[in-house]
Amino acid sequence: MSTDSLPPLAVRRLTLRDLTACADLSENRGWPREEHKWGFLLTAGKGYGIDDPDGGLVGACVVTGYGPQDRPSLAAIGMVLVAERHARRGVGRHLMRHIVATMGTAPLTLYATPYGRPLYEELGFKVTGRAEMLSGHFTSSGPAPEVATRAATAEDLTAILSLDEEVFGADRTPLITRLPAFADRMRVAEEDGRLIGYAAAWPNMDTHVVGPLIARDTETAKALIGTLAAHTDRPLRTDIDVRHEELLAWMKEQGLVSVAFNSVMTYGISELPGDWTKRFAPLTVAAG
């Protein structure tokens, strides 16, 4: 196919009506369909896509803004995909330039694969961190962490939102309030009646993804992961900030293995806000 045969690169907003087309695009690029995740992101964030006159989408991505709706303090970009038949023709670059222009002065962040990183660097994104993806069956070897956790309840939501904003560095209310319906399980850790951590496990094809994972310290993070793992027979998957070396080593001792490394990149800010020492894993790399 020649460049001249590309359809007009008009970018439009996506809605839940585009869910199947988004899943088809994922499958076209060799990704899982991930309809559950696409539905969550298209509801909590804003999808952008380019239509193919022959049907389906030429490309798509999702942007999730945090903070004031009319002036986000941070926006996460994810699920950037271009159909194989239109790859290497500038579609991804065009889509990303549209997003950067649309978001104006809002700082941006994304998780980049080694394949996508050169494009983002060309657009002005800088590498500010790394995350290691782990996957596998949790075997629960060694002594259990001595931190008590329990199932989260509706009454915990206010405290979860407060802790999340403190650690993440931006208000994620539209995302976190949808988490109980999106995830299969949520756990919290408390000390003297005060919330010191929370985590969720949500279904993604044949795995349970652990995220977000926010905790006061590594022992609390271990306890939350361990109790989530105890309630599923599926393999776990998560993306851990590489600076949390102790947690990464412990998870590998429990049977998870390294799958890939992704670069955390930012645009308009030199580093992510919040407290990275308590931020262990994102809800999803597509939304931060």
Secondary structure, 3 states (H helix, E strand, C coil): CCHHHCCCCCEEEECHHHHHHHHHHHHHCCCCCCHHHHHHHHHHCEEEEEECCCCCEEEEEEEEEECCCCCCCEEEEEEEEECHHHCCCCHHHHHHHHHHHHHCCCCEEEEECCCCHHHHHHCCCEEEEEEEEEEECCCCCCCCCCCCEEECCHHHHHHHHHHHHHHHCCCCHHHHCCHHHHCCEEEEEEECCEEEEEEEEEEECCEEEEEEEEECCHHHHHHHHHHHHCCCCCCEEEEEECCCHHHHHHHHHCCCEEEEEEEEEEECCCCCCCCHHHEEECCCCCCC
